[in-house]
Each structure stands twice: as structure tokens, then as C-alpha cells.
Amino acid sequence: MRDPSIRRSVALFRAFLREQSDPAYCYGLLARDAVQQVERYVPLEGRTVVDVGGGSGHFTEEFRRQGAHCYLFEPDAEELHAGGRKPEGAVLADGYLLPLADKVADVCFSSNVLEHVADPQTFLSEMVRVTRPGGLIYVSFTNWYSPWGGHETAPWHYVGAERARARYRRRTGRPAKHTLGENLFAVHIGPTLRHVRARDDVEIVAARSRYWPFLAGAITRVPGLREFATWNLLLILRRCPS
């Protein structure tokens, strides 16, 4: 799928609607799309890729299909084995403290994880640490003011996280998976971009909406509007020579 394009955005949106009923289809398509984005910047054949917080391994598997040596680090055993999956060679490990030496990865990859960590800056620093100079860092996250910021409780998170959770429980009869301040955090685009720009160990290759069908980079340059319209921020960073 050409990126960006309306066709691609519609296909991904339809896949998200099937996340609960057919997670293999949803995450399989998302993984193919993300790996194609990475391949724009670095050939993957023979490269070492670190997948941080990659859940049950869909992204890892796609990187391997493209010839990369990919290693999955996931802190949640339940997520790791979701759907009965048993990803090969996965490590139960926290993204704050990866069991890796410095500068070992050609690509450090994290898809939709940053909004689930309490300290995004430390998480990013750890990704940078394990990436070799000249290597690529791929980070995407759903910002809190996005229409999908509340995840399964969206868009009712706009009227308050607790109200959104209460509504979700009334409607479904079960508690929401995510709780603000516990496993979901209000991460914003402006502060994240300012933090990355202030670092001296990375340069920004791209800062854009991950799913937007047109003007994907322009929307992230408009303060205020970007917090609502971006939906999901994609950062492509390159580790500076040390």
C-alpha cells in the first residue's frame, strides 16, 4: 500500500475495527505496513532489529520475513502469549532496562508503546542506548488528545478518563483494559517533539502522522491542531555518531 494514501488509511482503519475479532489480521497488516516504512530508510537483509514492547510478535515475525535478525523484548507475559501465540526467541524484559549491550541494534523499533509507559523520556533514552551510531530508531504512539487517545474508551476520554471507563463498563459489562495513570498515560506530541529536538544523540529523520492519508508531515507542525488531528505520531530518528 502506498504511504501516504487514502487507500492505505482506509485499509488500516478497517483492520483496526477487526482488532478484537481477528487480531492476527489486524496486527499482521499493521506489521507489514510498519516494516515497509522502516525499509524506506534502511535495507533489512542481515540487519539486527530490536522490537521493544512488540506484544505477541507480529512485528518481529515480519522483520524476520524480510531477512532481518529481529529480537522481541516484551514486559507483559500475558501480551506475549496473547491468542495462544508463542513467539520464538522472545525475552520477557522491561523497555526501561533492556538486557542488551550498548550500540548493538541497526534498528530499534517500538510500535504504539510510548503511551503505555510512565516515563517516556527514559524509555526513549534506552532505545537510543542500544542503537549503533547511524542506526535507525522507529517510535510511534497514540497521543492522549487523539480521537483514539483513550483506546477502547475513546472518544469518551475527552469528557474524562473515569467517566469514559464507567461508560465502557456499563456498555460492555466488563472493565476497560486500560486505566489512565496505570497502563495508559497522557503523552502529548508537542512536549515529545521538543524533547527529541533538544537531544544531542539523535537527529529527526521524519516526524509525521503514522496513518494520515495526505500531508502526513505537515499536520505535526501545527501546534494545537496536531494534538487532535495527528492520531498517531511516528518518529524516525537516527543515532548520531558518538
N, C-alpha and C positions, 0 to 999 in steps of 0.2 A: 504494500500500500504506500502510495506516495505521501510523504510527510513534509509540510502540512497539506491536507486536502480535506474537503468535506466528506468524501467517501470514506477516508480513513477514520475521521472523527465519528461518523455515524456507526461504522463497524465496531469501534471500540465501545461506544455508548451502548450498543445492543449487547455486546459481550458483558458489560458491567451489569446489565439487567438480569443476566443469567448466572451471576456470581454464586448465589445461594443454591440454585437448582443444578448448575453444571459448572463447578469451579474449574475443572480440567480444561474446558473450552475457554472460559474467561481468561484464566491465567496463562494458558498456552498461547493465546493470541497476543496478550499483553507482553509476554516474554519475547515472542518473535519480533514484535514491534520495537521493544527496547533494545534488543541486541542489534537490530538493523540501525538504530540510532547510534549506538556505540561504534559500529563498523564504519560509519561516516568519517570517524576520526582516527581509527587505528585498526589495522588488519588483525584479526583474531587468531589466525592459524598459529599454533605454538605458543601463544601468549599466556601468561599467568593472570588469572582473574580471581578476585576475591569478592564473593557475594555476601554482603553483610545484611543480616535480617531477611534472608530470602525465603522464609517460610518453609514450605514443603518441597522446594527445589525446582520449580518450573523454570526459573531464570537460569539456574545452574545447568540444567539439562540442555537448554537451548544454547548456552555458550559452548558447552561441550560438543554439541552437534556441529557447531561452526569451527571446531578444531582447537578451541582454547582448553587450557588446563584450568578448570574452574573449581573452586573450593567454597563450600557453603558454611557460613557461621550463623547460627540461629540460637537465640537465648531461650526460646519457649519450646519445650518438648512437645506440647500439645499442637502447636502450629507446625512443628517439624514433621509430625506424623498425621496431619490432618487428612481426612479421607482415606486413611489406611495406607498412605504412602510411606515409603522407606527410602529416602534419598541416599544414594551411595556416597560414602566418604564425607558425610556431613559431620560438623563439630558443634556440640552444644556449648555456645560461648557468647559472652556479652560484647556488644559493639563498643562499649566504653573501654574495654581492655582485651583486645584481640590477642590470642596466643600466637603471635607472628613476630618475626624479627622486623626491624626497620627496612623499608625500601625493597620489599620482596615482590610487590604486585606491579604488573604492567597496567592493569585496570582495577580500580576499586569501585564496586558497584553497590548502590543502595536504592531500592525502589519502594517509595511510599513507607518509609520507616521513620523519618525525622520527626513527624508529628506524634510519634509514639514514644519519644524519649524525653526525659525531663530536662536534660542538659544538651541541647543540640550543638553547642559550640564544642564541647568536649568530644561528642560523637564525631563531628567533622574533623577535629584535630587527629583523632585516632585513624580515620580513613586516610588523611594526608600522611601520617607517620608511616603507614605500611606501603605507601605507593612510592615507586622509584622516581628519581628526578626525570622529568619529561613524560612520566606516566599520566594516565587519564583517571579522573575521578568523576563518576556519574552519580548525582544525587537528585532525587525527585521527592516532593512531598505535597500533600494537600494542606493548604493553609486554612486557618480557622475561619476566616470570613468568606471562604469559598462556599458556593451553594452546597458543596458536599463536605464542608468542614466538620460537620457533626457525625460524619459517616452514616451509620444506619439510622440515626435520629434526624438526619438532615431532611429538609431545610429548617426544621423547628428549633435547631440550636440558636437561630437568630433571636428567639424570644427567651433564651436562657437554657443552659445545659440541663439543669434539673427538671425544668418543665418539659423539655424535649424527651428526657428519659422516662418521665412519668407518662407522657403520652404514648411512647413506644410500648411501655408495659401494658397500658390499657388496651392498646390496639392488637398486640400480639399475644398477650398472656405470658410473656417471659421477659426477663430483664435484658436491657441492651448490653451488648458485648463490651462497649467502650464507656469509660467513665472519665470525664474531664478531670485532670489532675492526678489520675492514677495510671491509665494506659493510653490516654489521649491528651494532647497538650495544645494550647493555643499558640501555634507557631505562625509568624507573620512574614510576608515577603520583604517589606522594607527593611526591618532590622536584620534579616538574614543576608540580604544583599550588601548592606553596609558592613556587616561583619566580614563577609568574604572579601570585599574590596579592600578592607583595612589589613588583611593578612599579607605578609611578605613571602609566604611559602607556596602560594598558588596564584595563578592568573585565570581570569574568567575567559573561557573559550566561547561559551554560549550561556545566556540566561533568557529563558523563554517559557511560554506555556507549553506543557507537555502534550496537551490534547487539542489545543485551539486550531481550527481549520484554516485560518489565514492570519497574517500579521502576528505570528506567534511570538516574535521578539519584541514588537512594538508595544504590545499591551503591558508588558512588565516594566516599561519605562515611564508609566504614568502613575505617579503617586496617588493613593486613594483608590482610584479605579482598579488598579492591579490587584488589590486585596480581595475584590469581589469577582473580577472578570477572568483572572488567570486560571482559576480552578485548581491547577496543579503546577507548581513551579519546577522546571527542570534546569539544573545547573550542570554544565560540563566544565570541569576545572582541569588545569594542567599543573602538575607539581613543578615548581621552579627548581633550577639547579641549586644544590646546597653548597 
